[in-house]
């Protein structure tokens, strides 16, 4: 059973930056596709970014392209989300997730992720 813990959230002014981290225990992430999702109050949890288990393949929500960067450090069993030029609309609880099984490709669907962290709050002031 993979366990994920997010950190790095907080209050940031519009235009600022944050770096979210997701650390794993109970298993290694090196062969799992990883995703970041976010959920604002009263809204559905939405896909933000994903990174493949192998190669450079990455996917992003259109509204964060060019501002957010997902990366992973398999040696540290950690995945990151670098958030630059943040906007008030980025305010949400951010969750990291691991795919259902190793070796699967990236997905934008939350249904394809079996392991989730507890979330970290990101609040962007205007």
Backbone as a printed PyTorch tensor [residue, N CA C, xyz], in Angstrom:
tensor([[[  0.8370,  -1.1820,   0.0000],
         [  0.0000,   0.0000,   0.0000],
         [  0.8810,   1.2440,   0.0000]],

        [[  0.7350,   2.0460,  -1.0370],
         [  1.4920,   3.2800,  -1.1570],
         [  0.7890,   4.3710,  -0.3560]],

        [[  1.5550,   5.1010,   0.4320],
         [  1.0350,   6.2300,   1.1940],
         [  1.7310,   7.5000,   0.7390]],

        [[  0.9450,   8.5470,   0.5110],
         [  1.4520,   9.7990,  -0.0170],
         [  1.1440,  10.9420,   0.9390]],

        [[  2.0960,  11.8400,   1.1060],
         [  1.9270,  13.0040,   1.9660],
         [  2.3940,  14.2400,   1.2220]],

        [[  1.4790,  15.2050,   1.0320],
         [  1.8110,  16.4570,   0.3770],
         [  2.2760,  17.4880,   1.3950]],

        [[  3.0900,  18.4130,   0.9320],
         [  3.5320,  19.5260,   1.7540],
         [  3.8850,  20.6930,   0.8430]],

        [[  4.0620,  21.8510,   1.4390],
         [  4.5010,  23.0160,   0.6960],
         [  3.4230,  24.0360,   0.3990]],

        [[  2.1840,  23.7290,   0.7390],
         [  1.1200,  24.6820,   0.5060],
         [  1.1940,  25.8480,   1.4720]],

        [[  0.3840,  26.8550,   1.2050],
         [  0.3530,  28.0240,   2.0560],
         [ -0.2920,  29.1910,   1.3630]],

        [[ -0.1240,  30.3580,   1.9530],
         [ -0.6620,  31.5970,   1.4130],
         [  0.4070,  32.2790,   0.5760]],

        [[  0.0420,  32.6600,  -0.6270],
         [  0.9880,  33.2890,  -1.5370],
         [  0.2760,  34.3960,  -2.3040]],

        [[  0.9310,  35.5210,  -2.5500],
         [  0.2920,  36.5850,  -3.3330],
         [  0.2260,  36.2200,  -4.8050]],

        [[ -0.7370,  36.8000,  -5.4870],
         [ -0.8380,  36.6050,  -6.9280],
         [  0.4820,  36.9690,  -7.5950]],

        [[  0.9050,  36.1290,  -8.5250],
         [  2.1770,  36.3300,  -9.1920],
         [  3.3490,  35.6560,  -8.5170]],

        [[  3.1420,  35.1490,  -7.3240],
         [  4.1960,  34.4930,  -6.5840],
         [  4.3630,  33.0410,  -6.9660]],

        [[  5.1750,  32.3390,  -6.1790],
         [  5.5100,  30.9520,  -6.4780],
         [  5.4320,  30.0810,  -5.2440]],

        [[  5.1200,  28.8230,  -5.4710],
         [  5.1490,  27.7900,  -4.4530],
         [  5.7000,  26.5190,  -5.0740]],

        [[  6.2750,  25.6840,  -4.2350],
         [  6.7050,  24.3650,  -4.6700],
         [  6.0810,  23.3270,  -3.7560]],

        [[  5.2000,  22.5280,  -4.3100],
         [  4.5660,  21.4620,  -3.5720],
         [  5.3840,  20.1870,  -3.6910]],

        [[  5.4160,  19.4240,  -2.6140],
         [  6.1240,  18.1570,  -2.5950],
         [  5.1710,  17.0440,  -2.2010]],

        [[  5.4280,  15.8640,  -2.7090],
         [  4.6430,  14.6910,  -2.3760],
         [  5.6110,  13.5560,  -2.1000]],

        [[  5.6940,  13.1540,  -0.8490],
         [  6.6040,  12.0990,  -0.4320],
         [  5.8450,  10.7960,  -0.2420]],

        [[  6.4530,   9.7050,  -0.6530],
         [  5.8100,   8.4020,  -0.5950],
         [  6.4510,   7.5150,   0.4620]],

        [[  5.6280,   6.6620,   1.0320],
         [  6.0960,   5.6040,   1.9120],
         [  5.3010,   4.3410,   1.6150]],

        [[  5.8210,   3.2060,   2.0340],
         [  5.1360,   1.9520,   1.7870],
         [  5.3490,   1.3870,   0.4040]],

        [[  6.1380,   2.0510,  -0.3780],
         [  6.4260,   1.6220,  -1.7300],
         [  7.1730,   2.7020,  -2.4760]],

        [[  7.8000,   2.3280,  -3.5550],
         [  8.5280,   3.2890,  -4.3730],
         [  7.6480,   3.7880,  -5.5110]],

        [[  7.9100,   5.0080,  -5.9510],
         [  7.1300,   5.6410,  -7.0040],
         [  7.7680,   5.5160,  -8.3720]],

        [[  8.9290,   4.9300,  -8.4420],
         [  9.7200,   4.9820,  -9.6610],
         [  9.0280,   4.3790, -10.8710]],

        [[  8.1160,   3.4490, -10.6640],
         [  7.4410,   2.8010, -11.7770],
         [  5.9530,   3.1560, -11.8420]],

        [[  5.5340,   4.1860, -11.1250],
         [  4.1570,   4.6670, -11.1460],
         [  4.0710,   5.9940, -11.8750]],

        [[  3.0520,   6.1430, -12.7010],
         [  2.7170,   7.4760, -13.1650],
         [  2.1440,   8.2590, -11.9880]],

        [[  2.4240,   9.5540, -11.9540],
         [  2.0130,  10.3890, -10.8370],
         [  1.2260,  11.5850, -11.3460]],

        [[  0.2580,  12.0030, -10.5510],
         [ -0.5530,  13.1490, -10.9230],
         [ -0.7570,  14.1090,  -9.7740]],

        [[ -1.0250,  15.3570, -10.1280],
         [ -1.4810,  16.3710,  -9.1930],
         [ -2.8910,  16.7840,  -9.5810]],

        [[ -3.7610,  16.8560,  -8.5980],
         [ -5.1320,  17.3070,  -8.7650],
         [ -5.4040,  18.4150,  -7.7630]],

        [[ -6.4770,  19.1560,  -8.0000],
         [ -6.8570,  20.1880,  -7.0470],
         [ -8.3710,  20.2570,  -6.9380]],

        [[ -8.8280,  20.7360,  -5.8010],
         [-10.2550,  20.8450,  -5.5630],
         [-10.5470,  22.1070,  -4.7720]],

        [[-11.3280,  22.9810,  -5.3630],
         [-11.7890,  24.1860,  -4.6940],
         [-13.1350,  23.9070,  -4.0500]],

        [[-13.5080,  24.6770,  -3.0260],
         [-14.7920,  24.4480,  -2.3580],
         [-15.9610,  24.4780,  -3.3310]],

        [[-16.8060,  23.4690,  -3.2520],
         [-17.9790,  23.3990,  -4.0970],
         [-17.7220,  22.9670,  -5.5240]],

        [[-16.4970,  22.6080,  -5.8440],
         [-16.1570,  22.2110,  -7.1990],
         [-15.6220,  20.7890,  -7.2420]],

        [[-15.6300,  20.2170,  -8.4360],
         [-15.0980,  18.8830,  -8.6370],
         [-13.5790,  18.8970,  -8.5550]],

        [[-13.0400,  17.7710,  -8.1340],
         [-11.5930,  17.6230,  -8.1610],
         [-11.1440,  17.5500,  -9.6170]],

        [[-10.1880,  18.3810,  -9.9840],
         [ -9.7660,  18.4550, -11.3620],
         [ -8.2890,  18.1330, -11.5230]],

        [[ -7.9820,  17.6190, -12.6730],
         [ -6.6140,  17.3010, -13.0350],
         [ -5.7940,  18.5620, -13.1930]],

        [[ -4.5510,  18.5170, -12.7300],
         [ -3.6330,  19.6340, -12.8840],
         [ -2.4240,  19.2470, -13.7320]],

        [[ -1.7700,  18.1500, -13.3670],
         [ -0.5560,  17.7450, -14.0710],
         [ -0.2770,  16.2800, -13.8120]],

        [[  0.4470,  15.6520, -14.7280],
         [  0.8500,  14.2670, -14.5630],
         [  2.2110,  14.0560, -15.1940]],

        [[  2.9260,  13.0730, -14.6730],
         [  4.2430,  12.7350, -15.1890],
         [  4.3570,  11.2270, -15.2870]],

        [[  4.9670,  10.7620, -16.3600],
         [  5.0700,   9.3370, -16.6200],
         [  6.1160,   8.6790, -15.7300]],

        [[  6.0290,   7.3600, -15.6410],
         [  7.0170,   6.6040, -14.8820],
         [  8.3440,   6.5220, -15.6110]],

        [[  8.2940,   6.7070, -16.9340],
         [  9.4980,   6.6180, -17.7440],
         [  9.4210,   7.6290, -18.8790]],

        [[ 10.5240,   8.2450, -19.1740],
         [ 10.5810,   9.1960, -20.2570],
         [ 10.1070,  10.5770, -19.8420]],

        [[ 10.0870,  11.5020, -20.7870],
         [  9.7710,  12.9030, -20.4720],
         [  8.3040,  13.2640, -20.5540]],

        [[  7.4250,  12.3040, -20.7940],
         [  6.0190,  12.6030, -21.0310],
         [  5.3760,  13.2750, -19.8210]],

        [[  4.7490,  14.4250, -20.0720],
         [  4.0380,  15.1670, -19.0470],
         [  2.7740,  15.7520, -19.6400]],

        [[  1.7710,  15.9210, -18.8090],
         [  0.5070,  16.5080, -19.2250],
         [  0.1010,  17.5740, -18.2290]],

        [[ -0.6070,  18.6040, -18.7210],
         [ -1.0240,  19.7080, -17.8740],
         [ -2.4330,  20.1570, -18.2180]],

        [[ -3.1110,  20.6470, -17.2000],
         [ -4.3430,  21.3830, -17.4150],
         [ -4.0090,  22.6250, -18.2360]],

        [[ -4.8500,  22.9390, -19.2100],
         [ -4.5510,  24.0480, -20.1070],
         [ -4.2760,  25.3570, -19.3600]],

        [[ -5.0190,  25.6260, -18.3190],
         [ -4.8960,  26.8970, -17.6310],
         [ -3.6130,  27.0400, -16.8160]],

        [[ -2.8710,  25.9520, -16.6260],
         [ -1.6210,  26.0390, -15.8740],
         [ -0.3980,  25.8450, -16.7500]],

        [[ -0.5870,  25.5580, -18.0170],
         [  0.5440,  25.3740, -18.9200],
         [  1.3910,  26.6390, -18.9710]],

        [[  2.6830,  26.4500, -18.8800],
         [  3.5980,  27.5690, -18.8790],
         [  3.8180,  28.1830, -17.5180]],

        [[  3.0020,  27.8060, -16.5390],
         [  3.1440,  28.3390, -15.1880],
         [  3.5510,  27.2640, -14.1800]],

        [[  3.0050,  26.0720, -14.3330],
         [  3.2990,  24.9730, -13.4160],
         [  4.2110,  23.9570, -14.0860]],

        [[  5.0480,  23.3140, -13.2890],
         [  5.9250,  22.2680, -13.7830],
         [  5.9070,  21.0900, -12.8200]],

        [[  5.6020,  19.9140, -13.3410],
         [  5.6500,  18.7090, -12.5400],
         [  6.9940,  18.0280, -12.7680]],

        [[  7.5520,  17.4810, -11.7090],
         [  8.8190,  16.7790, -11.8130],
         [  8.8570,  15.6830, -10.7600]],

        [[  9.8240,  14.8100, -10.8890],
         [  9.9550,  13.7410,  -9.9100],
         [ 11.4180,  13.4450,  -9.6620]],

        [[ 11.6850,  12.9980,  -8.4560],
         [ 13.0090,  12.5630,  -8.0630],
         [ 12.8380,  11.1620,  -7.4930]],

        [[ 13.0750,  10.1770,  -8.3310],
         [ 12.8400,   8.8010,  -7.9060],
         [ 13.7810,   8.3670,  -6.7840]],

        [[ 14.9720,   8.9280,  -6.7520],
         [ 15.9070,   8.5990,  -5.6800],
         [ 15.3650,   9.0260,  -4.3220]],

        [[ 14.5770,  10.1120,  -4.3070],
         [ 13.9790,  10.6000,  -3.0700],
         [ 12.5440,  10.1310,  -2.8950]],

        [[ 12.0420,   9.3750,  -3.8650],
         [ 10.6730,   8.8710,  -3.8160],
         [  9.6800,  10.0190,  -3.6400]],

        [[  9.8880,  11.0680,  -4.4150],
         [  9.1370,  12.3030,  -4.2590],
         [  8.7570,  12.8760,  -5.6200]],

        [[  7.5760,  13.4630,  -5.6870],
         [  7.1270,  14.1840,  -6.8660],
         [  6.8440,  15.6260,  -6.4620]],

        [[  7.0630,  16.5650,  -7.3810],
         [  6.9460,  17.9850,  -7.0870],
         [  5.9920,  18.6660,  -8.0640]],

        [[  5.4530,  19.7680,  -7.6130],
         [  4.7170,  20.6640,  -8.4900],
         [  5.2180,  22.0790,  -8.2260]],

        [[  5.9750,  22.6100,  -9.1640],
         [  6.4360,  23.9830,  -9.0790],
         [  5.3580,  24.8860,  -9.6530]],

        [[  4.8760,  25.8010,  -8.8470],
         [  3.7930,  26.6890,  -9.2350],
         [  4.3320,  28.1100,  -9.3190]],

        [[  4.3910,  28.6510, -10.5080],
         [  4.8490,  30.0140, -10.7310],
         [  3.7050,  30.8680, -11.2540]],

        [[  3.8470,  32.1650, -11.0710],
         [  2.8420,  33.1190, -11.5580],
         [  1.4430,  32.7060, -11.1440]],

        [[  1.2850,  32.3850,  -9.8820],
         [  0.0040,  31.8730,  -9.4140],
         [ -1.0740,  32.9570,  -9.4820]],

        [[ -2.3010,  32.4980,  -9.6420],
         [ -3.4620,  33.3580,  -9.7600],
         [ -4.4660,  32.9960,  -8.6790]],

        [[ -5.3550,  33.9170,  -8.3340],
         [ -6.3820,  33.5840,  -7.3410],
         [ -7.1950,  32.3460,  -7.7040]],

        [[ -7.4060,  32.1040,  -8.9830],
         [ -8.1510,  30.9340,  -9.4200],
         [ -7.4190,  29.6290,  -9.1460]],

        [[ -6.1450,  29.7020,  -8.7800],
         [ -5.3900,  28.5130,  -8.4100],
         [ -5.6560,  28.0810,  -6.9720]],

        [[ -6.3820,  28.8790,  -6.2270],
         [ -6.6870,  28.5480,  -4.8420],
         [ -7.4760,  27.2460,  -4.7660]],

        [[ -6.9600,  26.2910,  -4.0090],
         [ -7.5880,  24.9770,  -3.8960],
         [ -6.7670,  24.1230,  -2.9450]],

        [[ -7.3250,  22.9790,  -2.5980],
         [ -6.5450,  21.9360,  -1.9460],
         [ -5.9110,  21.0970,  -3.0410]],

        [[ -4.6160,  20.9300,  -2.9640],
         [ -3.8820,  20.1890,  -3.9780],
         [ -3.5420,  18.7980,  -3.4640]],

        [[ -3.8060,  17.8050,  -4.3010],
         [ -3.5820,  16.4090,  -3.9620],
         [ -2.6190,  15.7770,  -4.9580]],

        [[ -1.7410,  14.9440,  -4.4580],
         [ -0.9580,  14.1170,  -5.3620],
         [ -1.5480,  12.7130,  -5.3760]],

        [[ -1.2960,  11.9970,  -6.4460],
         [ -1.8790,  10.6760,  -6.6160],
         [ -0.9500,   9.7890,  -7.4230]],

        [[ -1.0070,   8.5030,  -7.1300],
         [ -0.2480,   7.5030,  -7.8620],
         [ -1.1980,   6.5890,  -8.6170]],

        [[ -0.7650,   6.1440,  -9.7790],
         [ -1.5840,   5.2810, -10.6090],
         [ -1.9440,   3.9720,  -9.9390]],

        [[ -2.9250,   3.2980, -10.5220],
         [ -3.4330,   2.0620,  -9.9370],
         [ -2.3780,   0.9750,  -9.8340]],

        [[ -1.5170,   0.9040, -10.8210],
         [ -0.4710,  -0.1030, -10.8670],
         [  0.7850,   0.5100, -11.4540]],

        [[  1.9220,  -0.1060, -11.1950],
         [  3.1370,   0.3410, -11.8860],
         [  3.0230,   0.1440, -13.3810]],

        [[  3.8250,   0.8830, -14.0960],
         [  3.9910,   0.7230, -15.5460],
         [  2.8590,   1.3070, -16.3810]],

        [[  1.8000,   1.8240, -15.7740],
         [  0.7080,   2.3970, -16.5380],
         [  1.0820,   3.7800, -17.0510]],

        [[  0.4940,   4.1870, -18.1770],
         [  0.7750,   5.5350, -18.6820],
         [  0.0810,   6.6030, -17.8550]],

        [[  0.4190,   7.8550, -18.1260],
         [ -0.2220,   8.9580, -17.4210],
         [ -1.6860,   9.0580, -17.8250]],

        [[ -2.4720,   9.6500, -16.9310],
         [ -3.8890,   9.8270, -17.1830],
         [ -4.3450,  11.1310, -16.5630]],

        [[ -5.3410,  11.7660, -17.1930],
         [ -5.9510,  12.9710, -16.6490],
         [ -7.1970,  12.6690, -15.8300]],

        [[ -7.5650,  11.4120, -15.7510],
         [ -8.7600,  10.9980, -15.0310],
         [ -8.4160,  10.5690, -13.6200]],

        [[ -9.1180,  11.1220, -12.6440],
         [ -8.8820,  10.7340, -11.2650],
         [ -9.2390,   9.2830, -11.0050]],

        [[-10.0500,   8.6960, -11.8710],
         [-10.4290,   7.2980, -11.7150],
         [ -9.2660,   6.3520, -11.9670]],

        [[ -8.2280,   6.8260, -12.5930],
         [ -7.0750,   5.9920, -12.9040],
         [ -5.9950,   6.0450, -11.8260]],

        [[ -6.2790,   6.7070, -10.7430],
         [ -5.3370,   6.8100,  -9.6340],
         [ -5.9170,   6.1410,  -8.4010]],

        [[ -5.1230,   5.2960,  -7.7830],
         [ -5.5860,   4.5050,  -6.6510],
         [ -5.0890,   5.0170,  -5.3040]],

        [[ -4.0100,   5.7760,  -5.3070],
         [ -3.3910,   6.2280,  -4.0680],
         [ -3.3720,   7.7450,  -4.0350]],

        [[ -3.8470,   8.2990,  -2.9290],
         [ -3.9980,   9.7440,  -2.7900],
         [ -3.4170,  10.2430,  -1.4860]],

        [[ -2.8370,  11.4250,  -1.5330],
         [ -2.4080,  12.0860,  -0.3210],
         [ -3.5660,  12.7880,   0.3570]],

        [[ -3.2840,  13.4030,   1.4940],
         [ -4.3330,  14.0680,   2.2740],
         [ -4.6320,  15.4770,   1.7700]],

        [[ -3.7830,  16.0090,   0.9280],
         [ -3.9810,  17.3310,   0.3670],
         [ -3.2400,  18.4110,   1.1270]],

        [[ -2.8950,  19.4650,   0.4190],
         [ -2.2790,  20.6360,   1.0210],
         [ -2.9450,  21.8820,   0.4510]],

        [[ -3.2810,  22.8140,   1.3210],
         [ -4.0330,  23.9950,   0.9210],
         [ -3.1170,  25.0240,   0.2750]],

        [[ -3.5330,  25.5200,  -0.8700],
         [ -2.8710,  26.6340,  -1.5310],
         [ -3.8780,  27.7670,  -1.6460]],

        [[ -3.5380,  28.9100,  -1.0950],
         [ -4.4000,  30.0760,  -1.1510],
         [ -3.6370,  31.2200,  -1.7960]],

        [[ -4.1830,  31.7480,  -2.8640],
         [ -3.5560,  32.8470,  -3.5970],
         [ -4.3580,  34.1110,  -3.3430]],

        [[ -3.7180,  35.1050,  -2.7790],
         [ -4.3800,  36.3690,  -2.5020],
         [ -4.2830,  37.2820,  -3.7160]],

        [[ -5.3030,  38.0760,  -3.9260],
         [ -5.3550,  38.9640,  -5.0730],
         [ -4.8590,  40.3560,  -4.7350]]])
